[in-house]
């Protein structure tokens, strides 16, 4: 079985810009990442957040729950990123994109199935 193809996010947002976009301190953003409410990965030595995960001035509604389920299944942040961005035409391209639309519940269901 081959590895799933991982798509790239539309863009990356560094943590100071996430802080500004969400209207909160950088320490609060770091706490959200630590608590699993937001996902950040290292790219070129810098922690960044995929742009799709921060909609308008808030984190996608279902993201914290999906991240909790993925972490409970043993995924680290990089593995969670790859899962969220694995190409999946059944949910509209990738789980990360689907979390912002009507397929969000299907993404949560698929994440929950990983634990079994």
C-alpha positions in Angstrom: 0.0 0.0 0.0 1.4 3.4 -1.0 1.6 6.5 1.1 -1.3 8.9 0.6 -0.5 12.0 -1.4 -0.2 15.0 0.8 -1.4 18.3 -0.6 0.0 21.6 0.6 -2.1 24.2 2.3 -3.0 27.4 0.4 -0.5 29.2 2.5 1.3 29.3 5.8 0.8 31.8 8.6 3.6 32.5 11.1 2.6 32.6 14.8 2.9 36.4 15.2 0.5 36.8 12.2 -1.8 34.2 13.7 -1.8 36.2 16.9 -2.7 39.3 15.1 -5.4 37.6 13.0 -7.0 36.0 16.1 -6.7 39.2 18.1 -4.8 37.5 21.0 -1.3 37.5 22.4 1.4 35.2 21.0 1.5 33.4 24.4 -2.2 32.5 24.0 -1.6 31.2 20.5 1.3 29.1 21.8 -1.1 27.8 24.6 -3.7 26.9 22.0 -1.1 24.9 20.1 0.1 23.2 23.3 -3.6 22.4 24.3 -4.3 20.9 20.8 -6.8 23.6 19.8 -4.6 24.7 16.9 -2.0 22.9 14.7 1.5 24.3 14.0 4.3 22.5 12.2 7.9 23.5 11.5 8.8 24.6 8.0 12.4 25.8 7.4 12.9 25.9 11.2 9.9 28.2 11.8 6.6 27.1 13.4 3.7 28.0 11.1 0.0 27.3 10.8 -1.7 26.2 7.6 -3.8 29.1 6.4 -7.0 27.1 6.0 -7.1 26.3 9.7 -7.6 29.9 10.7 -10.9 31.1 9.2 -11.6 34.8 9.4 -10.7 35.7 13.0 -11.2 32.3 14.5 -9.9 28.7 14.4 -12.1 26.3 12.4 -14.9 25.1 14.7 -14.2 21.4 14.4 -10.4 21.5 14.4 -9.8 21.2 18.1 -12.0 18.1 18.3 -10.3 16.5 15.3 -6.8 17.2 16.7 -7.8 15.7 20.0 -9.0 12.5 18.3 -5.8 12.3 16.2 -3.6 12.8 19.2 -5.6 10.2 21.1 -4.8 7.8 18.2 -1.1 8.5 18.7 -0.5 11.1 16.0 2.1 13.8 16.6 1.6 17.3 15.0 3.5 16.4 11.7 1.4 13.2 11.3 -1.8 15.1 12.1 -0.8 17.6 9.4 -0.2 14.9 6.9 -3.6 13.3 7.7 -5.4 16.6 7.4 -3.8 17.3 4.1 -3.9 13.8 2.5 -5.6 14.0 -0.8 -9.2 12.8 -0.4 -11.7 13.6 -3.2 -14.6 12.1 -1.1 -14.5 15.1 1.2 -13.6 17.8 -1.3 -9.9 17.6 -1.6 -8.5 17.1 1.9 -9.8 16.9 5.5 -8.4 20.3 6.3 -10.5 21.9 3.5 -13.6 19.9 4.4 -13.4 21.1 8.1 -14.6 24.5 6.8 -17.7 23.2 5.1 -20.5 20.7 5.3 -18.2 17.6 5.3 -16.8 18.5 8.7 -18.8 15.8 10.5 -17.5 13.2 8.0 -13.9 14.3 8.8 -14.6 13.9 12.5 -16.1 10.4 11.9 -13.0 9.4 9.9 -10.7 10.7 12.5 -12.6 8.7 15.2 -12.3 5.5 13.2 -8.5 5.8 13.4 -8.6 4.9 17.1 -10.1 1.5 16.4 
